[in-house]
Amino acid sequence: MTNRTTAGRVTRWAKGTAVTAVSAVVCFGIWTSCRSWAQGVRDASGDAFLAGSLESLLAGIAGVLSMPLLLWAGMRLLGERGNHLLLLGGTVAWFLIGGHVVENAVGDGATAAFLALFAVLGGLAALTQPRPA
């Protein structure tokens, strides 16, 4: 019984890590492309007051709110339930880690390291699940 439980936890960890890694890459792409769009609007508007502010806000919202949706969909596609902590922790961690990577435009190596860190954190969060009642 212990081996089966351990194997199940390892499988859940692997699924959580993989889903988190793919979600991080997709959300990074969404956020950076929306950020480029906002920068283009800002540049095209010249000296207009608050030019591109709404677009920047929308870029941040799209970049952050797509994460829980992708995490949930990925884990459900792989047959895992009880992903509450992964969704909550992943969203908060993505806001901090993804926000730092996108908004501060760190280098390629640092981006890869931060996305890998996020995937590891997601895998650890995937290990937790509520106990059945």
LUMVO-989245 format. One line per field, with one value per residue: x, y, z of N, C-alpha, C in turn. Coordinates in Angstrom, 1 decimal. Example, Ala and Ser with C-alpha at 12.3 -4.5 7.8 and 13.67 -1.06 7.14 Angstrom:
# residues 2
nxx = 13.2;12.8
nyy = -5.7;-2.2
nzz = 7.8;7.1
caxx = 12.3;13.7
cayy = -4.5;-1.1
cazz = 7.8;7.1
cxx = 13.2;12.9
cyy = -3.3;0.0
czz = 7.8;7.9
END
This chain:
# residues 133
nxx = 0.8;2.0;3.9;2.3;0.9;3.1;4.0;1.8;2.0;4.4;3.8;1.8;3.3;5.0;3.2;2.1;4.4;5.1;2.7;2.8;5.1;4.6;2.4;3.7;5.4;3.5;1.9;3.9;4.5;2.0;1.8;4.1;3.7;1.3;2.3;4.1;2.3;1.0;3.1;3.6;1.2;1.6;3.9;3.0;1.1;2.5;3.0;0.7;-1.4;-1.2;-1.0;-1.4;-1.8;-4.2;-3.9;-1.6;-2.5;-4.5;-2.8;-1.3;-3.4;-4.3;-2.0;-1.7;-4.2;-4.5;-3.0;-4.2;-6.3;-5.0;-3.5;-5.5;-6.9;-4.9;-4.2;-6.7;-7.1;-5.1;-6.2;-6.2;-7.5;-8.6;-6.9;-6.5;-4.6;-2.5;-3.6;-4.1;-1.6;0.0;-1.0;-0.4;2.4;3.0;2.2;4.2;6.7;6.4;5.7;8.0;9.8;8.6;8.0;10.4;12.1;14.3;17.3;17.8;18.9;18.3;15.5;14.9;15.8;14.0;11.6;11.9;12.2;9.6;8.2;9.2;8.2;5.5;5.3;5.8;3.6;1.6;1.7;0.2;-3.1;-6.6;-7.9;-10.0;-13.5
nyy = -1.2;1.2;1.7;2.1;4.4;6.1;6.0;7.1;9.7;10.6;10.5;12.5;14.7;14.9;15.4;17.8;19.4;19.4;20.5;23.0;24.0;24.2;25.9;28.2;28.9;29.5;31.5;33.4;34.0;35.1;37.3;38.8;39.4;40.9;43.0;44.1;45.0;47.0;48.7;49.5;51.0;53.0;54.2;55.0;56.9;59.1;62.0;61.9;62.0;59.5;57.5;54.3;53.2;51.9;49.7;48.5;47.8;45.9;44.1;43.1;42.0;40.0;38.5;37.5;36.4;34.3;32.3;30.7;29.5;28.0;26.2;24.8;23.7;22.1;20.3;19.0;17.8;15.9;14.3;14.8;15.8;18.2;20.5;22.8;24.3;24.4;26.0;28.4;29.0;28.9;31.0;33.3;33.0;33.3;35.9;37.2;36.1;35.9;38.5;39.9;38.9;39.6;42.4;43.6;42.9;40.9;39.1;36.4;34.0;34.4;34.6;31.9;30.6;31.7;30.8;28.0;27.8;28.5;26.3;24.2;25.0;24.9;22.1;21.2;22.3;20.9;18.5;18.6;18.0;18.1;16.1;13.3;13.4
nzz = 0.0;0.7;-1.3;-3.5;-2.8;-2.6;-5.3;-6.5;-5.5;-6.6;-9.2;-9.3;-8.5;-10.7;-12.8;-11.9;-12.0;-14.7;-15.9;-14.7;-15.7;-18.5;-18.4;-17.4;-19.5;-21.5;-20.3;-19.9;-22.6;-23.3;-21.6;-22.2;-25.0;-24.8;-23.3;-25.1;-27.0;-25.5;-25.1;-27.7;-28.2;-26.4;-27.5;-30.0;-29.4;-28.6;-26.8;-25.3;-22.4;-20.0;-21.9;-23.2;-20.7;-20.0;-21.6;-20.6;-18.1;-18.8;-20.0;-17.8;-16.3;-18.0;-18.2;-15.6;-14.8;-16.6;-15.7;-13.4;-14.8;-16.8;-15.2;-13.9;-16.0;-17.2;-15.2;-14.8;-17.3;-17.1;-15.3;-12.6;-9.4;-6.9;-6.7;-5.3;-3.7;-5.5;-7.5;-6.1;-4.9;-7.1;-8.7;-7.0;-6.8;-9.5;-10.0;-8.6;-9.5;-12.3;-12.8;-12.1;-14.0;-16.5;-16.3;-15.4;-17.4;-17.4;-18.2;-20.7;-19.5;-16.8;-17.0;-17.8;-15.5;-13.5;-14.5;-14.3;-11.5;-10.8;-11.9;-10.3;-7.8;-8.4;-8.8;-6.2;-4.8;-6.0;-4.8;-2.5;-1.5;-0.8;1.9;1.4;2.4
caxx = 0.0;2.8;4.5;1.2;0.8;4.3;4.0;0.8;2.5;5.5;3.1;1.1;4.3;5.5;2.1;2.1;5.6;4.9;1.6;3.2;6.2;4.0;1.6;4.6;5.8;2.3;1.6;5.0;4.2;0.8;2.1;5.1;3.0;0.4;3.1;4.6;1.1;0.8;4.2;3.3;0.2;2.3;4.8;2.2;0.3;3.4;3.0;-0.6;-1.4;-1.6;-1.1;-1.0;-2.0;-5.2;-3.4;-0.7;-3.3;-5.0;-1.7;-1.0;-4.5;-4.3;-0.8;-1.8;-5.4;-4.5;-2.3;-5.0;-7.1;-4.1;-3.2;-6.7;-7.2;-3.9;-4.4;-7.9;-6.8;-4.3;-7.0;-6.0;-8.5;-8.1;-5.7;-6.8;-3.3;-1.7;-4.1;-3.9;-0.2;0.6;-1.4;0.3;3.8;3.2;2.2;5.5;7.8;6.2;5.7;9.4;10.4;8.1;8.0;11.7;12.8;15.5;17.9;17.3;19.3;17.5;14.1;14.8;15.9;12.8;10.5;12.2;11.9;8.2;7.8;9.5;7.2;4.2;5.3;5.6;2.2;0.7;1.7;-0.9;-4.5;-7.5;-8.2;-11.5;-14.3
cayy = 0.0;2.4;1.9;2.6;5.8;6.9;6.1;8.1;11.1;10.9;10.8;13.8;15.7;15.0;16.0;19.2;20.1;19.5;21.4;24.3;24.5;24.5;27.1;29.3;29.3;30.0;32.8;34.3;34.5;36.0;38.6;39.6;39.9;42.0;44.1;44.7;45.7;48.2;49.6;50.1;52.0;54.2;54.9;55.6;58.1;60.2;62.6;61.9;61.7;58.1;56.7;52.9;52.8;50.9;48.5;47.9;47.2;44.7;43.1;42.5;41.2;38.8;37.7;36.9;35.6;33.1;31.2;29.6;28.8;27.0;25.2;24.0;22.9;21.1;19.2;18.3;17.0;14.8;13.5;15.2;16.7;18.7;21.3;24.2;25.0;24.6;27.1;29.6;29.3;29.2;32.4;34.3;32.9;33.8;37.3;37.7;35.7;36.3;40.0;40.3;38.5;40.4;43.8;44.1;42.5;40.3;38.4;35.1;33.1;34.7;34.2;30.5;30.2;32.0;29.9;26.7;27.9;28.5;25.0;23.4;25.4;24.3;20.7;21.0;22.6;19.9;17.3;18.8;17.9;17.9;14.7;13.0;13.4
cazz = 0.0;0.8;-2.6;-4.4;-2.4;-3.0;-6.7;-6.8;-5.2;-7.5;-10.5;-9.1;-8.6;-12.1;-13.6;-11.5;-12.5;-16.2;-16.1;-14.2;-16.6;-19.7;-18.1;-17.2;-20.8;-22.2;-19.7;-20.2;-23.9;-23.3;-20.9;-23.0;-26.2;-24.4;-22.9;-26.3;-27.6;-24.7;-25.4;-29.1;-28.1;-25.8;-28.5;-31.1;-28.9;-28.4;-25.5;-24.7;-21.0;-19.7;-23.2;-23.0;-19.3;-20.0;-22.3;-19.6;-17.1;-19.4;-20.2;-16.5;-15.9;-18.9;-17.8;-14.2;-14.7;-17.4;-15.0;-12.7;-15.8;-17.5;-14.2;-13.6;-17.2;-17.4;-14.2;-15.1;-18.5;-16.7;-14.4;-11.2;-8.8;-5.6;-7.0;-4.7;-3.3;-6.7;-8.2;-5.3;-4.7;-8.4;-9.1;-6.2;-7.2;-10.9;-9.9;-8.1;-10.3;-13.7;-12.9;-12.1;-15.2;-17.6;-16.1;-15.3;-18.6;-17.1;-19.4;-21.1;-18.5;-15.6;-17.3;-17.8;-14.1;-12.8;-15.0;-13.7;-10.1;-10.7;-12.2;-9.1;-6.8;-8.8;-8.5;-4.8;-4.5;-6.6;-3.9;-1.5;-1.9;0.4;2.2;1.1;3.6
cxx = 0.9;3.5;3.5;1.0;1.9;4.4;3.0;1.3;3.6;4.8;2.4;2.1;4.8;4.5;2.1;3.3;5.5;3.9;2.1;4.3;5.5;3.1;2.5;5.0;4.7;2.0;2.7;4.8;3.1;1.1;3.1;4.5;2.0;1.1;3.7;3.5;0.9;1.9;4.1;2.2;0.8;3.2;4.1;1.4;1.2;3.3;1.6;-0.6;-2.0;-1.7;-0.6;-1.3;-3.1;-4.7;-2.4;-1.4;-3.9;-4.0;-1.4;-2.2;-4.5;-3.1;-1.0;-3.1;-5.4;-3.8;-3.2;-5.9;-6.2;-3.8;-4.3;-7.0;-6.2;-4.0;-5.6;-7.8;-6.0;-5.0;-6.8;-7.0;-7.9;-6.8;-5.8;-5.5;-2.5;-2.2;-3.9;-2.4;0.5;0.2;-0.6;1.8;4.0;3.1;3.5;6.6;7.6;6.2;7.1;10.0;10.0;8.3;9.4;12.6;14.2;16.1;17.4;17.6;18.4;16.0;14.0;14.9;14.6;11.7;10.7;11.9;10.4;7.7;8.1;8.5;5.9;4.1;5.2;4.2;1.3;0.7;0.6;-2.2;-5.3;-7.8;-9.7;-12.2;-14.8
cyy = 1.3;2.7;2.5;4.1;6.6;7.0;7.1;9.5;11.5;11.3;12.2;14.9;15.9;15.7;17.5;20.0;20.4;20.6;22.9;24.9;25.0;25.8;28.3;29.8;30.0;31.4;33.8;34.9;35.4;37.3;39.4;40.2;41.0;43.2;44.8;45.6;47.1;49.2;50.3;51.2;53.2;54.9;55.6;56.8;59.3;60.7;62.7;61.4;60.3;57.2;55.3;52.4;51.7;49.6;47.8;47.2;45.9;43.7;42.4;41.6;39.9;37.9;36.9;35.9;34.4;32.0;30.2;28.9;27.7;25.9;24.3;23.1;21.8;19.9;18.4;17.4;15.8;13.9;13.7;16.1;17.2;19.5;22.7;24.9;25.3;25.9;28.4;30.0;29.6;30.6;33.5;34.2;33.5;35.3;37.9;37.4;36.1;37.8;40.5;40.1;39.4;41.9;44.4;43.6;41.9;39.5;37.0;34.0;33.2;34.3;32.7;30.0;30.5;31.1;28.5;26.7;27.8;27.1;24.1;23.8;24.9;22.8;20.4;21.3;21.6;18.6;17.4;18.7;17.6;16.4;14.4;12.9;12.1
czz = 0.0;-0.6;-3.6;-4.0;-2.8;-4.5;-7.2;-6.6;-6.1;-8.9;-10.4;-9.2;-10.0;-13.0;-13.2;-12.0;-14.0;-16.5;-15.8;-15.2;-17.9;-19.5;-18.0;-18.6;-21.6;-21.6;-19.9;-21.6;-24.0;-22.7;-21.7;-24.3;-25.9;-24.0;-24.1;-27.0;-26.8;-24.9;-26.8;-29.0;-27.4;-26.7;-29.6;-30.7;-28.6;-26.9;-24.8;-23.2;-20.8;-20.9;-22.9;-21.6;-19.3;-20.6;-21.4;-18.5;-17.6;-19.6;-18.9;-16.0;-16.7;-18.5;-16.5;-14.2;-15.6;-16.7;-14.3;-13.7;-16.5;-16.5;-14.0;-14.8;-17.4;-16.4;-14.4;-16.3;-18.1;-15.6;-12.9;-10.6;-7.5;-5.8;-6.4;-4.4;-4.5;-7.4;-7.4;-5.2;-6.1;-8.9;-8.3;-6.7;-8.6;-10.9;-9.5;-9.1;-11.8;-13.8;-12.9;-13.4;-16.4;-17.4;-16.0;-16.4;-18.2;-18.3;-19.6;-20.1;-17.2;-15.8;-17.2;-16.3;-13.3;-13.2;-14.4;-12.2;-9.9;-11.0;-11.0;-8.0;-7.1;-8.5;-7.0;-4.3;-4.9;-5.6;-2.8;-2.2;-0.7;0.6;1.9;2.4;4.0
END
